[in-house]
Amino acid sequence: MFLYGMFRMGDGLQEAAGSKMRRILETLTGNRFLAVLVGMIVTAIIQASGATTVMVVSFVNAGLMTLEQAIGVIAGANIGTTITAQLVAFRLERAALPAIGLGMVVRLLGRKKRTKSIGDVFIGFGMLFLGISIMGGALSALKTYQPFINLMLNSQRNPVVGVVVGMVFTAAIQSSSASTSLLVTMASKGLISLGAAVPIIFGANIGTTSTALVASVGTSVAAKRAAMAHFFFNVFGTLLFLPLLKIFEAAAAATSTDVARQIANAHTLFNVSVTLILLPFMNTFAAIIKKVVRGEENYVERGAKYLDPRLLKTPFTAALQVRKEVVRMAKLCQENFSLAAAMFLGDGKVDRRRLADVESVIDELEEAISSYVAKISQNGISDEQAKTLTSAINVATDLERIGDHSTAIVEMADYRAEHNLPFSEEAIRELNDMVQKVQSVLAITVNALEKDDPSLAAKVAGMDDAIDRLEKELRAKHIRRLNQGICYPASGVVYLELLTHLERIGDHAVNIAETLMA
């Protein structure tokens, strides 16, 4: 009930905040101090450092956040997660049932989703403290349970035992907030001393990193580094403070006369101290993580790279930036087609995550270019500039269509694999030939676009005619094979559909070439 209440309260707060938490994480983390503050606030609101670090891993994976920014947010998340234990130390059990009742009223009477989410916050808050109240009563029996007494004594005599206990328990329940809150509740019943609780708190901080480590499986090298940074950050803190355990306990004990409050303060003090110590060395810490987790950061830079709003008042310069962005978009389209075709033809090493990321960026760029061109046009442009900008929009539209066809090819590859559709060797050879011709057309088109060379663009029209002839020839051959019973009918449908996508990619390349020649 305690765990359910904690998660429901966090979910309710997250729903009430809408997508603002994600936007804050994305945009306000450029400065390391600001990153810590953002991580702290977001985690305090959603009541789960694991959820924050998983979001951070996903942002790093998508190229929205650097490793240095991620470390700052993670450090802040460690501080924000101590809020739950601080709340528990206030012993608000008497407010549990009224909070649940109020939450139910708000939930039932609320018409808007946001209002219902606020009701969930109250319900979660009430269930959290009701759970604590029930746990407190049940835990009282442990006062005379010798194995538990021995474990607490061992934890106090040998802090490593306490660290292991905290680490394993927190990894199992996926929440350091829950672990520490349980310690606070036990202390309020006289079941645990500050000396026994502090090593468990250290272990809980390590155990909570398991969430991000699991979330990083199958992600990019950069995302794995972010997850590992969370792990090493908390391990470093534990190794730093274990030899200074008596001093740390004395500092925590000085904050209050109540053991439950001392434990909650120890959790906060630990995370704040580690953050303050490591904050000046964030870049060095990031460099160490990069050496531990080796590999290339193969992520796609999100959003427009060259469309600087400050250049809008100088249309000539802004138009040049549009051209650069279009060329970048073209290269991404060329890459995605090659990856999609390789995947269909059986290359098991294709990076599916990169395929999806590149397609997403292509869509973003098409929209960004159109919007930027519209803003340039508001500043008074010449007829020549208007023609150039219109051409850029047309080219971007054709490139976006090429990206869509590449996505369709990926979907067909998945369908073929899922249904185990066989292709004859002859069909594979034919498809390889067609793919190579389309790749050549795209390569010349992108080259012509980059160099702004109409003579290169003129070559594309002739090559497209060859693709059209080959498409008709291969289609006829395949229908003959189907009639002779050589090919599997379901495979034939996929084969013919693939030919259509390849031929249309060639058509869009011709459209781009003709725009360059105009």
C-alpha positions in Angstrom: 0.0 0.0 0.0 2.9 2.3 0.8 4.6 1.7 -2.5 1.3 2.0 -4.5 0.5 5.2 -2.7 4.0 6.6 -3.5 3.8 5.7 -7.1 0.2 6.9 -7.5 1.1 10.3 -5.9 4.1 10.6 -8.3 2.0 9.6 -11.3 -0.7 12.1 -10.3 1.8 14.9 -10.0 3.3 13.9 -13.3 -0.1 13.9 -15.1 -1.1 17.2 -13.5 2.2 18.7 -14.8 1.5 17.3 -18.3 4.5 17.2 -20.6 6.1 20.2 -18.8 8.5 18.0 -16.9 10.0 16.5 -20.0 10.3 19.9 -21.7 12.0 21.3 -18.6 14.5 18.4 -18.7 15.1 18.9 -22.4 15.6 22.7 -22.4 16.9 23.9 -19.1 20.0 21.8 -18.6 22.7 23.7 -20.5 24.4 24.9 -17.2 25.6 22.3 -14.8 24.2 24.2 -11.7 20.8 24.6 -13.5 20.9 20.9 -14.5 21.2 19.9 -10.8 18.4 22.2 -9.9 16.2 20.9 -12.7 16.9 17.3 -11.7 16.1 18.1 -8.1 12.8 19.8 -8.8 11.6 17.3 -11.4 12.4 14.3 -9.1 10.8 16.1 -6.1 7.6 16.5 -8.1 7.4 13.0 -9.7 8.7 11.3 -6.5 11.1 8.9 -8.3 14.7 9.4 -9.1 14.6 6.2 -11.2 11.9 7.8 -13.5 14.1 10.9 -13.9 17.2 9.0 -14.7 15.3 6.8 -17.2 14.1 10.0 -18.9 17.7 11.3 -18.9 18.9 8.0 -20.5 16.2 8.4 -23.2 17.2 12.0 -23.9 20.9 11.2 -24.1 20.0 8.2 -26.4 18.1 10.6 -28.7 20.9 13.2 -28.7 18.8 15.8 -26.8 21.2 15.9 -23.9 25.0 15.6 -23.5 26.6 13.3 -20.9 27.8 16.3 -18.9 24.2 17.7 -18.8 22.9 14.2 -17.8 25.3 13.9 -14.9 24.0 17.3 -13.5 20.4 16.2 -13.7 21.2 12.8 -12.1 23.0 14.6 -9.2 19.9 16.7 -8.7 17.6 13.7 -8.9 19.6 12.1 -6.0 18.7 15.2 -3.9 15.1 15.4 -5.0 14.4 11.8 -4.1 15.1 12.5 -0.4 11.9 14.5 -0.2 9.7 11.4 0.4 11.7 10.4 3.5 11.5 14.0 4.8 7.7 13.8 4.4 7.6 10.5 6.2 9.6 12.0 9.1 6.8 14.5 9.7 4.6 11.5 10.8 1.5 12.7 9.0 -0.4 9.3 9.5 -3.4 11.1 11.0 -3.9 12.9 7.7 -4.0 9.7 5.7 -7.7 8.9 5.7 -8.9 12.6 5.2 -6.4 12.9 2.3 -7.9 9.7 0.7 -11.4 11.0 1.2 -10.6 14.4 -0.3 -8.9 12.7 -3.2 -11.9 10.6 -3.9 -14.2 13.6 -3.9 -11.9 15.5 -6.3 -11.5 12.4 -8.5 -15.3 11.8 -8.7 -16.4 15.4 -9.1 -13.6 16.5 -11.4 -14.4 16.8 -15.1 -11.0 17.6 -16.4 -8.1 15.1 -16.6 -5.9 17.6 -14.7 -8.4 17.8 -11.8 -8.7 14.1 -11.6 -4.9 13.9 -11.5 -4.8 16.2 -8.5 -7.3 13.9 -6.9 -4.9 11.0 -7.5 -2.2 13.1 -5.7 -4.3 13.3 -2.6 -5.3 9.6 -2.8 -1.6 8.6 -3.3 -0.5 10.8 -0.4 -3.1 9.3 1.9 -2.3 5.7 0.9 1.4 6.4 1.4 0.8 7.4 5.0 -1.8 4.8 5.6 0.7 2.2 4.4 3.3 3.6 6.8 0.9 3.5 9.7 0.1 -0.2 9.0 3.8 -1.1 8.5 4.7 0.7 11.7 2.2 -1.4 13.7 3.4 -4.7 12.0 7.1 -3.8 12.5 6.8 -3.4 16.2 7.1 -7.2 16.5 10.6 -7.1 15.2 11.8 -5.5 18.5 12.0 -9.1 19.9 12.9 -11.0 16.7 16.5 -12.1 17.2 17.6 -12.5 13.5 16.5 -8.9 12.8 18.3 -7.6 15.9 21.4 -9.5 14.8 21.2 -7.9 11.3 20.9 -4.4 12.7 23.8 -5.1 15.0 25.9 -6.4 12.2 25.0 -3.4 10.0 26.2 -1.1 12.8 29.4 -3.1 13.5 30.2 -3.9 9.9 28.9 -1.0 7.6 29.6 -3.1 4.5 26.8 -5.5 5.5 24.4 -2.5 5.8 25.5 -1.2 2.3 24.8 -4.7 0.8 21.4 -4.9 2.5 20.4 -1.4 1.3 21.6 -2.1 -2.2 19.8 -5.5 -2.6 16.6 -4.3 -1.1 16.4 -1.1 -3.1 17.3 -2.9 -6.4 14.4 -5.3 -5.7 11.8 -2.6 -5.0 13.3 -0.1 -7.5 13.0 2.9 -5.1 15.6 4.4 -2.7 12.7 6.7 -1.5 10.8 3.7 -0.3 13.9 2.1 1.4 14.7 5.3 3.3 11.1 5.9 4.2 11.0 2.4 5.7 14.1 3.2 7.7 12.5 6.4 9.0 9.3 4.4 10.0 11.4 1.8 11.8 13.3 4.5 13.6 10.0 6.0 14.8 9.2 2.6 16.4 12.6 2.3 18.0 13.7 -0.5 15.7 16.8 0.9 14.2 19.5 3.3 15.3 21.1 6.1 13.2 24.4 4.1 13.1 22.7 1.0 11.6 20.6 3.1 9.2 23.3 5.2 7.5 25.2 2.3 5.8 21.8 1.0 4.5 21.1 4.5 3.1 24.5 4.4 1.3 23.5 1.0 -0.2 20.1 2.3 -1.2 21.6 5.0 -3.3 23.6 2.4 -5.2 20.6 0.0 -5.5 18.4 2.7 -7.1 20.8 3.0 -10.0 19.6 -0.4 -11.2 16.5 1.2 -12.8 18.6 3.3 -15.2 21.1 0.5 -15.9 18.2 -1.8 -17.0 16.7 1.1 -19.1 20.1 1.5 -20.9 20.2 -2.0 -22.3 20.0 -1.9 -26.1 20.5 1.9 -26.2 23.4 4.0 -27.6 26.9 4.2 -26.1 26.0 7.7 -24.8 22.9 6.4 -23.0 24.9 3.6 -21.4 27.3 6.2 -20.2 24.5 8.2 -18.6 23.3 5.2 -16.8 26.8 4.2 -15.7 27.4 7.8 -14.5 24.4 7.4 -12.1 25.9 4.1 -10.8 29.5 5.5 -10.4 28.2 8.7 -8.9 26.6 6.9 -6.0 29.4 4.4 -5.6 31.8 7.2 -5.3 29.7 8.8 -2.6 29.6 5.6 -0.6 33.3 5.0 -0.9 34.0 8.6 0.1 31.8 8.6 3.2 32.3 5.0 4.5 35.8 5.8 6.0 34.2 8.9 7.5 31.2 7.2 8.9 31.5 8.4 12.5 31.9 12.0 11.4 29.0 11.7 9.0 26.8 10.2 11.7 27.7 12.9 14.2 26.8 15.6 11.5 23.4 13.9 10.9 22.8 13.5 14.7 23.4 17.2 15.2 20.5 18.1 12.9 17.7 16.8 15.3 17.1 15.0 18.5 14.6 12.7 16.8 16.2 9.5 15.3 13.6 9.3 12.5 14.4 12.9 11.5 18.1 12.2 11.7 17.8 9.4 9.3 15.8 11.5 6.8 18.4 14.3 7.2 21.3 11.8 6.7 19.8 10.8 3.3 19.5 14.4 2.2 23.0 15.3 3.7 24.6 12.4 1.9 23.3 13.3 -1.6 23.8 17.1 -1.2 27.4 16.6 0.0 28.3 14.2 -2.9 26.8 16.6 -5.4 28.7 19.6 -4.0 32.0 17.7 -4.0 31.6 16.4 -7.6 30.0 19.4 -9.2 33.3 21.3 -9.9 34.8 18.1 -11.4 31.8 17.2 -13.6 33.8 17.3 -16.9 36.5 15.2 -15.4 33.9 12.7 -14.1 32.4 12.6 -17.5 35.8 11.9 -19.1 36.3 9.0 -16.7 32.9 7.5 -17.6 33.8 7.8 -21.3 37.0 5.8 -20.7 35.1 3.1 -18.7 32.3 2.8 -21.4 34.2 2.9 -24.6 32.7 3.4 -28.1 31.5 6.0 -30.6 28.5 8.2 -29.7 26.4 7.3 -32.7 23.4 9.5 -32.2 21.7 11.9 -34.5 21.7 15.6 -33.7 18.0 16.6 -33.2 16.3 19.6 -34.7 17.6 22.3 -37.1 21.3 22.9 -36.9 21.7 25.9 -39.2 18.4 27.8 -39.0 19.5 30.7 -36.7 16.6 33.0 -35.9 19.0 35.9 -35.5 19.7 35.8 -39.3 16.1 36.3 -40.3 16.5 40.1 -40.8 19.3 39.4 -43.4 17.4 37.3 -46.0 20.5 36.6 -48.1 22.4 35.0 -45.2 19.3 33.2 -43.9 18.7 31.7 -47.4 22.2 30.3 -47.3 21.5 28.7 -44.0 18.3 27.1 -45.4 20.4 25.6 -48.2 22.8 24.1 -45.6 19.9 22.6 -43.7 18.4 21.1 -46.9 21.7 19.5 -47.7 21.9 18.0 -44.2 18.4 16.7 -44.6 19.3 15.1 -48.0 22.3 13.3 -46.5 20.1 11.9 -43.7 17.6 10.7 -46.3 20.4 9.0 -48.3 21.6 7.3 -45.1 18.2 6.1 -44.1 17.5 4.6 -47.5 20.7 2.7 -47.4 20.0 1.4 -43.9 16.4 0.4 -44.8 17.4 -1.4 -48.0 20.2 -3.2 -46.2 17.8 -4.3 -43.5 15.3 -5.6 -46.1 18.1 -7.6 -47.8 19.0 -9.3 -44.6 21.7 -7.3 -42.9 21.2 -8.1 -39.2 23.7 -5.4 -38.1 21.5 -2.5 -39.0 21.0 -0.1 -36.1 17.2 0.1 -35.7 17.3 2.9 -33.2 19.3 5.0 -35.6 16.9 4.3 -38.4 14.0 5.6 -36.2 16.0 8.6 -35.0 17.0 9.7 -38.5 13.4 9.4 -39.7 12.2 11.5 -36.8 14.9 14.2 -37.5 13.9 14.2 -41.2 10.3 15.0 -40.3 11.5 17.7 -37.8 13.7 19.3 -40.5 11.0 19.5 -43.1 8.7 21.3 -40.7 11.5 23.6 -39.4 12.6 24.5 -42.9 9.1 25.4 -44.0 8.6 27.5 -40.8 11.9 29.3 -41.2 11.3 30.1 -44.9 7.9 31.6 -44.0 9.6 33.9 -41.4 12.3 35.0 -43.9 9.5 35.9 -46.4 8.1 38.4 -44.0 11.2 40.6 -44.1 10.9 41.7 -47.7 12.9 39.5 -50.2 13.8 39.8 -53.9 12.2 37.7 -56.6 15.4 35.7 -56.9 15.4 35.0 -53.2 11.8 34.0 -53.3 12.5 31.5 -56.1 15.4 30.1 -54.1 13.4 29.7 -50.9 10.4 28.1 -52.8 12.8 25.6 -54.3 14.2 24.8 -50.8 10.6 24.0 -49.6 10.0 21.8 -52.7 13.2 19.9 -52.2 12.5 19.4 -48.5 9.1 18.1 -49.3 10.6 15.5 -51.8 13.2 14.5 -49.2 10.6 14.0 -46.6 8.7 11.7 -49.0 11.9 9.7 -49.6 12.2 9.3 -45.8 8.6 8.0 -45.8 9.4 5.4 -48.5 12.5 4.3 -46.5 10.2 3.8 -43.4 7.8 1.8 -45.5 10.7 -0.4 -46.6 11.6 -1.0 -43.0 8.0 -2.0 -42.2 8.1 -4.4 -45.1 11.4 -5.9 -43.8 9.7 -6.5 -40.5 6.7 -8.0 -42.2 8.9 -10.3 -44.2 10.9 -11.4 -41.1 7.7 -11.9 -39.0 6.0 -14.1 -41.6 9.3 -15.8 -42.6 8.7 -15.0 -46.3 11.2 -16.7 -48.6 12.8 -15.0 -51.6 14.5 -16.8 -54.5 18.1 -16.1 -55.2 17.1 -14.6 -58.5 14.7 -12.2 -56.8 17.4 -11.1 -54.3 19.9 -10.5 -57.1 17.3 -8.3 -59.0 16.5 -6.3 -55.8 20.2 -5.7 -55.2 20.6 -4.4 -58.7 17.6 -2.1 -58.3 18.7 -0.9 -54.9 22.2 -0.1 -56.2 20.8 2.0 -59.0 18.5 4.0 -56.7 21.5 4.5 -54.3 23.5 5.9 -57.3 20.7 8.2 -58.2 20.4 9.5 -54.6 24.2 9.9 -54.3 24.4 12.1 -57.5 21.3 14.1 -56.4 22.7 14.8 -53.0 26.1 15.7 -54.5 24.4 18.1 -57.0 22.4 19.6 -54.2 25.5 20.2 -52.1 27.5 21.7 -54.9 24.5 23.5 -56.4 25.5 22.0 -59.8 22.8 21.8 -62.5 25.1 19.7 -64.8 25.3 17.0 -62.2 21.5 17.2 -61.6 21.0 16.8 -65.4 22.5 13.3 -65.2 19.7 12.2 -62.8 16.9 12.4 -65.4 18.6 9.8 -67.6 19.3 7.5 -64.7 15.7 7.7 -63.6 14.6 6.5 -67.0 16.9 3.4 -66.5 15.3 2.8 -63.1 11.8 3.0 -64.6 12.7 0.5 -67.3 14.3 -1.8 -64.8 11.3 -1.6 -62.5 8.9 -2.7 -65.4 11.3 -5.4 -66.5 11.7 -6.9 -63.0 7.9 -6.6 -62.4 7.3 -8.7 -65.6 9.9 -11.2 -64.6 8.5 -11.7 -61.2 4.9 -12.1 -62.5 6.2 -14.9 -64.8 7.9 -16.6 -61.8 4.6 -16.4 -59.9 2.7 -17.9 -62.8 5.3 -20.7 -63.0 4.9 -21.4 -59.3 8.6 -20.6 -58.7 7.9 -17.8 -56.1 5.8 -17.9 -53.0 2.7 -15.7 -53.6 2.9 -13.7 -50.3 6.6 -13.0 -51.0 5.6 -11.8 -54.5 3.2 -9.2 -53.1 6.1 -7.8 -50.9 8.5 -7.9 -53.8 6.2 -5.9 -56.1 5.5 -3.4 -53.4 9.2 -2.9 -52.7 9.8 -2.2 -56.5 7.1 0.5 -56.3 8.8 2.2 -53.3 12.2 2.0 -55.0 10.8 3.5 -58.3 9.1 6.3 -56.4 12.3 7.2 -54.5 13.9 7.6 -58.0 11.0 9.9 -59.0 11.5 12.1 -56.0 15.2 12.3 -56.8 14.3 13.5 -60.3 12.0 16.1 -58.8 14.9 17.5 -56.7 17.2 17.4 -59.8 14.7 19.3 -61.9 14.3 21.9 -59.1 18.1 22.4 -59.2 18.0 22.8 -63.0 15.2 25.3 -63.1 
